[in-house]
């Protein structure tokens, strides 16, 4: 200890008198850098000590989480008839946040993918933070570190259904069903539940969640090959058996870290070292979540690996519940917002979006199921940044929260959400909720196909890997598993979990290590005598360059390993001999897409017949919405300013108010009427209008206000508006004409 203190004393160097000469400046820079580097090294070690102590305090808690907000327990899943380790809490808003109880609640479901809960609300600029700022009541579904014995994915789904029912019951006056956000692993879990219980959900926001597990492109993000390279899910079963029936979530975290070795082994720590005076708090906040490992039951993780990661059964509709009900994503009736990123090496855009290609033949089929799908693709953010980054929260998530009603009333179809910065040149900027203007632009399935995907040869490879996994798992379960279960005692499993390398790195640097007390004392001395290096020090520039070279070397090693992994997978599972041996026809053209069921087709035909029979029914409200949809569809997008203008029209309207659900149904019915028979639907508009020309002029003026909210009415929209004016018995400016002009079918736009 005395020697260490003497070493720290030496860091408090007096001002040195250097000899004059050409080398004096370089020597001074070297001394300055060495003092700073030594001090930074001590401070970094002390931050690592704080990280270790923080880890020990965190895991010692009964219900560890990283939520920044106070919360009230509403339902403890352990008290349910089928107990689970999940819980529903209400987020208590800060004093400076005003909640509008008439707005739909938001429910954030955090991923149970190795880490503990709370990342969706661990700072102000988070999914929970921006939803509350938009005035929505917020709830959070989290979990405890240890699963309840016998807990399964299906049981968790039933518990989460009860949680959402509870939220609905607490907000009977809300303007819509809850908007549910599912991050990562929670995304596919929410989608499964929404397909089984579609009546519970408002819009779904699925952030960084894999849904098409085989999808991807060659040369990028080969994590999808992992199951095949390991011989399938037998290793998952072995790991669970070695854990005495529990799967250690630290292995999932380790898998994440292996995807980016330069960050894991160097950048994360170097960033703290290089910015040690400012970076500690941010680093420790994140590490509190990153090190909070949780466990899963063997049944849970086996379902996830077999049915999803290797089996790819979700989009294909091959997952079946214990009561025989099949999971069909086409059953979801709520709008689905899919948020993904090109920089996500865990869930690339193909895995987030290609389920749409598996479920639907074209956009017309999406509409036939009454489905609205909105996606947005970030250019660069990584997997965690999708639901952790403050920048993403302030942009994408803030816009989704502020405009969730826009998304909810969109006509069925496929859209891409785009964002444009609001500035002085923005038309009607006061109608935009935040610093961005959100638009939903119509897309087709070809836009998703253009992002890349598997060839038929690739599909056969993954089908072969799935079959090999099934064979290996069956062999393990029959010949090896009984012996492993007999050998592993619960105490041995606990010891193995505690000795996991990820846990040990926290423990080794905590105050439990007696050497770290010396570091703490040294850090206190450094803080009192801190001498940071100047920004223009040449040795600091050398340090930065060396760091870049280390990152480049580690990235190159990762790229080489990923290329080798892909080559091995493609060649092994692409072998016609292997495919034939495991029962995959080497000449087949596999297809995940399912045909529409006879029952749904019959229901659709009945609905079409009903809507056609009602085209001539209704009044001014139906005529106005039908006209708005006709004119607005010429633009191929919906802008948040137009929806806000429509909100204001509804608010100022003196007649009886419609609920959001009623308005949504009205929009959908009028949209489908136009889709089924545009000529007849438009020709019927004069029959729906009142005789009072003042009401007609008022409705037409409101339409012009909504249509001009985002841009001037020109081109095809102006042409269609003139047609509608004739149907209303008005001229293009909304003034009365001599008679009501019939609809000219020859002028009908395509």
N, C-alpha and C positions, 0 to 999 in steps of 0.2 A: 504493500500500500504506500509506503514512504517513497519508494522508487517511482511509483506512478505519479504521486503528487509532485515530485521533483520534475518529472517529465512535463507535467502540465505547467509548472512554473516557467519552464524553458519556452513555452509557447507565448509567454508575455514578454516578447523580445523588446528591449529598449531600442530607441532610435539609433541605428548604426551609422557611424561616420565612415563612408566609403571613400577610397582614394579617387581623385579625379582621373579621368581618362576615358577612352572610348568604350571600355567594358563596364564602366560604373553603372550606366543605366540598365544594362542587361542583368548585372548582379543584383541591383536593387529590385528589379522585377522578379528575379528568381526568389529572393528572400521573401518578398511580399507574397508571392504565390505559395511558397512552402508553408508560411505561417497560416495562410487562409486554408490551404488543403488539409493541414493537420487539424485545425479547428473544425473544419467541416466533417472530417472523418470521425472525430469525437462526437459531434452533434448528431451525425447519422446513426452511430451506434446507440446513442441515447434515445433517438426516435424509435429504433428497433426495440429497445428495452420497453419504451412506452407501449409499443404495439403488442409486445408479449404480455405485459400486465393487463392491457385492455382486453386482449383475447381471453385471459384467464377469468377476468371479471365478467365478461360477456357470457361465456359458456357456463358459468356458475349460476346464472339466472334461471328461474323456472320457465319463463317465457321470453327468451331473448329476441329482440327485434331492433331495427334501426330506424323506425319511424321517428320523424322529427316532431310530430304532432301528438298531443294528448288524445287518448282514445277511451271510449266507454265500451265495455264488453256487452254485447247484445245476446249472442248465442254461443255457448261453449259446446263444441262438437262432441266432447267426451260425455255429455249428458244425454245425447240422442239415443233413440232405441237401438240404432246401429252406430256405436260410438266411433269417432274418428279424432285425430289430433288437430283438427282444424277449428277455427273460431271466426265468428263475425264480430267486428267492432265498428262503432260509429266514430268517425274522426271529428273531434271537437275543434271547430274553427278558431283561429286566433282572433283576438279582440278587434283587429282592424279589418277583418273579413266579414262582409254581410252576406248571409245566405238567404236566397229566395226559396221558401218552402213550396212554392207552386211549380218550381222547375224540377225536372226529372232527376232522381238521384244517380250518382256515379258509384259503381262498385269496382274496386281495383283488386284483382286476384294476382298475387305474386307467385313467381315460379318456385317450385320445390325441386330444384335441380342440383342439389348439393349444398346450396347456401340457405341461410335463414331468411325470414320474411322482413319486409319493410322497405325494400329498395324503391318501390313505387312512390314512396313519400318520405324519403330520408333527407330532403331539403325543400326549400320554398319553391324553387324552380323544378317541380316534379309533376308527375301525372296528377297526383292528389292536389298539389298546390295550385296548378293552373285551373283545375276543375272547380275548386272552391272559389278561386278568384273570379270565375265566370258566374258565380252565384249558385252552384249546384251543391246540395247536401252530398256528403261523401261517406262511403263505407269501405272497409278493407277486410279481405279474407286472408288470414295468415295461418300459421301452423306452429306446432311445438317441435322440438328437436327429435323426439322419439315417437315413432308410430304406435298406434294402439294395436295390440295383438289381433290378428285376423283382418286388419284393415286392407281394403283393396281399392283399386281405381274406381270400380263401379260404386262401392260404398261411399267414397268421397264425392262422387258425382251426385248421389242422392242427398248427401248432407248439404252440398252447395246449392242444390235446388231448394232445400228448406231455408237456407240463408237468404236466398233471393226472394222467396215467398215472404219472409219476414220483412225485408226491406220494402216490398210492395205494400204490405199491410200497414207499415208505418207512414206511408205517403199516399193516402187515398186521393188527395187533391192534386197530385203531381200531373204535369201535362204529358206524361208518357211513361212507359215502362223503363226500368233502370237501364242506363248505358253501362255495359260491363266491359272492362279492360282486362285482357289476358296477356300477360307478358311471358314470352318464351314458352316454357313447358306449360304454363297455365293457359296459353293460347289454344293449344289443341284440346286441353281438358274442357275449356269453355265451349269450344266448337262441338265437342261430343255431347255435352249437356244441352246445348241449344238445339241440337238435332233431335234429342229425345224429349225435351220440354220446350218447344218453340214459343209457347204462350207466355213464358216468364220474362222474355227478353225484349228490351229496346235495342238500339244499335250496339253492335259488337265492335270493339277495337282490338285487333289481334296484332301485337307488336313483337316482331322478331321470332315468330312461332313457325316451326317446320310443320307442314301439312302434307307435302308430297316428298317423301323421304328419299326416294331414289333419284330425284331430279337433280340436274346440274349440267355443267359443260366440262369438256375435257380441259385439263390444264389449270383448273381453278378449284380451290377449296375441296380437297379430297376426303373430307371427314366422312362422307357418305360411304366410302369404301371400307371403313374400319370394321364393320361387322363381318364382312367377307374375309378380310385379311386375318382376323382372329379365329376363323373357323366357325363363326356363329355365336349364338347366345349361351353355349355351354359354359363359357368363362364367366358370364354373369351369374349363372346358377352356382358355380364353384365359389365365387366371391361371396355370395349370399350364404352359402353353407359354411364357409370359413368364418362368417360373422354370426353364426348360430341363428340363422333365419333373418338376419338384417343385412342390408346392403349399405356400406359406408358411403355417404355422399361425398366424402373427400376424394373418392376415386373419380367422380364426375367432375369435380373442380380441377383435379389433376389433368383430366382430359381436355378441359378448356385451356389450361395453361400450356399443354403440349402443342396446341395449335399455333402459338406465337412465342417461340423460345426466346427471341431477342427481347421481348417485353418482359417475360417471366424472369429470365436470368440476368438481364442487364438494365433495360430502359427504365423500368418502374423504380428500381433502387437508385439508379444514376440520376433520375429526375429529382429525387429528393436530395441527393448529395449535392447536385449542382445548384439547387435553389433552397438550401437547407434553412435559410432564414424566413422563408415565406411558404414553403410547401408542406410543412409538417401537419397542419390541421387537416388539409384536404386529404392527404395520404392516410392519416389515421382514421378519418371518417370512413373512407372507402374500405380500408382493411378490416374495420370492425364488422362489415358485412361479408367481405370476401373470406374471412377466416371463421365465420360462424357456421360450421358444417353441421348438416342434419342427416338423419338416417331414414331409410325406406325399408318397408317389409320386403321380403323376397318375392312375394306375390306381385307387389306393385311394380318393382323394377323389371321382373320377367315379362309382365304384360307390356310395359313400355318398349322393351327391346324386341320382343317377339312380334307384337302386333303392329308396332309403329316403325321403329328404326330399321329393322331387317324385313319384317313382313310387308310394310307399306300397305296395310289393310284399311287405313282410315278413309282415304279418298275413294278407294275401290268399293267401299260399302261392305267389307267382309267381317267387320267387328260385330259381335252379337252379345247382348246382355244375357244375364242368367234367366230372364223371363222370356227369352226368345226374340226380343225387340232388336232390330238391326240398326246400327248407326249409319244414317244416310244424311250427308251434309246438305243434300238438296231439300231436306225437310225444314231447314232453317228459314224463318220468315222475316227475321229482322235484317236491316241493312248490315253488311259486314265491311268494316274498314280494315284493310291489310296494310300494315306499315313495315317495310323491309328496306334493305340497303345493299348496294353493290359492294360495300366494304365489309359486309358481315360474312366471316368465314365459317360461322356455325350454321346460320340459316340464310344462305344466299337467296336472291329473288326467285330463282327457279323452285326452290323448296317451299317458299312462302306462297307462290302464286300458281304453280302448275296443277294444283288440285282442281282449279277451275276448268282446265282442259280435260281432266279425268271425269268431271261431273257433267259437263255441258258440251253439246256439239257446236253451238254458236250462241250469239247474243239473244236471238229469238227464243232459244230454249231456256236461257236464264230468265227471260221475261215470262215464259210459260210457267215457270215455277214461282213467279211473283217475287223474284230475288233482286236485290240491289247490292252490287259489290263495288266498293270504292277502294282503289289501291294507290299508294304513293311509294316511290322508290327514291331513297336518299342516295346521293352520289358516292359518299365516302365513309359515313359513320360506321364504327364497328358494332359488334353484336350488343355489347352492354350499353353502348351509347344510345341505342334506340329507345331504351326506357330509363336511362340514368343521366344522360347528358343534359345539362341545364340549357344549352343552346337549342337542342331538339325540343325540350319541354316548352321553351318560350316561343317556339315557332310552330312546329307541327302539332304537338299535343295541345297547345293553347288554342290553335285554330280549330282543331277537332272539338274541343270542349265548348268553345264559343259558338260553333256552327253545327252542333249535333242535331238540331232540329232541321236544318237544311238537308243534312244527310238522310234524316228519317223520312222526309217527304219527297225525296228524289223519286222520279218514276223508275220502275224496274229496269235494270240494264247493267252495263259495265262501264265504270268511269275511272279516270285517273285524277286524283287531287293534285293540283299545282298551286304554287304560292308565289305571289308577286309582292315585292316590298311596297308598302304604302308610302307615298311621298307627296310633295307639293303638287305634282302633276296628276295625281290620282283623282279621277272624276268621282264626285260624291264621296270623298274620303270619310266623311262623318258616318257613313253607313257601314263601314268596316269596323269590326270589333277590336282588332289589335293592330300590331305593326305590319301585318301582312294581309293581303287580300287572297282569300281562298276561292279557287274555281274547281268545279267538277266537270271534266271534259269527257265526252262520250268516247269510248274505245271499243275495239273488237277483240276477239280471241287471237287474231293475227298479231296484235300488239304484244301479247304475252308470248306467243310463239317466237317472236323476233328476239326475245331475250335469250333464247337457246334452250336446249333440252336434250333428252335422250333419243338416240336412234333405236330402231327395232333391235339391233344387235346389242345395244346397251341394256335394253329391257330384258333380253334373254340372259345376259350376264347376271343381272340382279336377281332374276327368278331362280337361276342356278344357285347363287349364293344363299338365297332363302331356303332352298331345298337342302343344301349341304348343312345349313344351320339346324334344320329340323332333325336330320339324321344324327348329327353329332350330339345334339341335346338329348335325343332319345337314348343314345348309347351311354352318355354320361349318367342319365337318370337311372338306367338299369344296372350298370356295372360298377359305377364309382360312387355315386351320391350316397347310397346307404352307408358305405364305409366312412365317408367324410363326416357325415352327420353324427356317427357314433364317436368319432375321435375328438370332435370340437366341443368343448365345454363353454358355457357362457363366460366364465372368467377368462379363458383363453381368447375369446372373441373380443372382450373388452380391452385386454392387453394389446391385441393386434391393432385395434382402432386407435388407442392412445399412442402407439408407436408409428403411426402413419407419418411419412416424411413431411407432409404439409402441416400436421399438428406439431411435430417436433421442431420445425423452424420457428414457430411462435414460442414454444416452451423454452427452447435453448437460449433465446435472447431476453427472456423475462427476468424479473428480479429474483425468481427462484434460483437462477444461476448466481452464485456468490460473486463471481467476477464482475457482474453487471453493476453492483453497488459502486465499484471503483469508477466505472464509466459515468454513473450519475454524478458523482462528486466532481469528476473532471469536467463534465458538461456544464455544471454550475460555474466553475471557474472560467470556462471559455465564454460563457454568456456575459460575464462581467468584463471581459477583456476582448470582445469580438473585434477582429480587424479584417473585414471582407476585402477581397482583392478588387482592384479597379477593373472596369469593363474592358479597357484597352490593353490589359496585360497580355503580352505575347504567349506566355505559358498557359493562360486560360484558353486561348485560341487553339493551342496544341492539344489541350485536354479535350476540347470539343471535337477536334478532328479525330482523335483516337477513339472517342466514343462512337462516332459515326462509322469508323472502320470496324469496330466490334459488332455494331448492329448489322452492318453489311455482311460480315462473316457469318453471323448467326442466321440471318435471313437467307443467305446463299445455302447454308447447310439445310435449313428447313425446306427450301425450294427443291433441293436435290432429293431429300427424303420423300417429299410429296410426289415428285415425278416418278421415283422408284416405286412408291406404293401404288400409284395409278397404273404403271406399266405391269406390275405383278398382278393386280386385280384384273385388268383387261385381258391379259394373256391366259391366266389360270381359268377364270370363269367364262372366257370366250371360247374355250376349247370345245369343239363339237362333241368330242369323246366324253368329256366330263358332263356336258349338258345332257347327252343321251343317257349316260349312266345314272343320273339323278332324276330322270323323267321329264326333262325339258326338251321339246322338239327343236332341234337346231335350225329348222327351216320355218318355224312358226313366226308369226308377227303378233307379239303380245299386245293387248290393248286393255288399259285400265277402265276405259269409259263404258258406262252402263247405259242401256237403252231406257227410255221412259217406260215406266210400268203401265200395264193396261188399265189399272185402277186410276192412276193419275191422268192418263190420256182421256178416259171417260169423264172424269171430273172436270177436266179442262174443256172438253166439248160442251158439257152442260153449262159451264160458266160463260163460254163464248156465246152460246145461244141466249142465255139470260141477258148479257150485256147488249147484244144486238137488239133484243126486244125492248130495251130501255133507252135507246139512243134518243128517242123523241120525248123522253120524260125529264122533268126538272123545271128550273126557273132561271132567274137572272144569275144566281151564283154558279150553277152548272155551266151556263153559257159563257160566263166570264172566264172560268177556269179552263174550259175547253179551248177558248180563243187564245188565252195566254200560252197554253201548251203548244198550240199550233204555230203561233208566231215565234215563240221562244225556241222551239226545236230546230228552227232554221240555223241557229247559231251553233248548235252541237255542244253547248256547255251551260252550266248554271253557275252564277256568280253570287257570292254571299251578299253583295250589296242589293241585288234584286230580291233576295229572300227577306232582307231586312226591310226593304221598301214595302214588300207584301205584308210583313208583320205590322207595319205602321198603318197600312190601309185597313187591315183587319181590326186593329186597335181603335181606329177612328170611326169604323163603321157602326152605325147606330142600331143595326138589326141584331137579332139573336146571335150570340157568339158560338162558334163551333169549337169543340175540343180539338187538340192536335191530332188525336186518333181519328176523329170524324173528318178533319180536313185532309189527313193522309189518305183515307179511304176515297174521298171525293176526287183527289188528284189522280189516284191510281185508276179509278173507274173511267174518268174522262180520258186519261192517257190511253187506256186499252180500247176505248171506243174509237178514238182517232186511229189507232193502230189497226183495228179490225176493218174499219170502213171509213176512211177519211172523208170521202166525198159525201156520203150520207150523213156523217156526223156534223160536218160543216153546214150542209144544206138544212139540217134540223135546227140550227141555232135561232133563226127568226121565230120559230114556234115557241122557244123557251123564254123569249123576252117579254117583259111587261109592256102594256100600252103606254105607260107613262114615259115620255121621251126624256124627261128630266133625269129619271133613274138610269136610262140608257146612257145618256151623256156622262153621268157621274161614274158609271162602271167603266166606260171607255176611257175616261180621263185617268182613272185609277190604273187601268192596264198600261196606258202610255207611261205613267209615272214609274211603274215597276220595270217595264221594258227598257226605259232610258236610264235606269239607276246605274248601270255599269258601263254603258257606252251609247253613243248616238245611234238612233234607229236608222239604218241605211241598208241598201242592197236588198237581199231576199226578205229580210225581216220587215223592211218598209213596204215591200210589195204585199206581203201577207197581212200586215196591219191594215193596209188599204182595203183588202178583201174583207176583213173582219168589220171595218167601218161600214162598208156597204151592207153587210148582214145586219148591222145594228141600225140601219136607216140613217147613217151619218156620213159626212164626207171624211176625208183623210185627217182633218183637223178636229173632228168630233162635233162638227156643226150639223144641224138637221138638214136632210135632203128632202126632195119632194115625195119620195116613196122608199120603201124598203127594197133594196136591190137583191134579187135572187143570187144564189151562189153560182158562179160561172165555172162549170167543171173543166172547161178548156183552159182556164187560167190557173187551175190547181197545180201547185208545185209538186214536184216528185218527192 
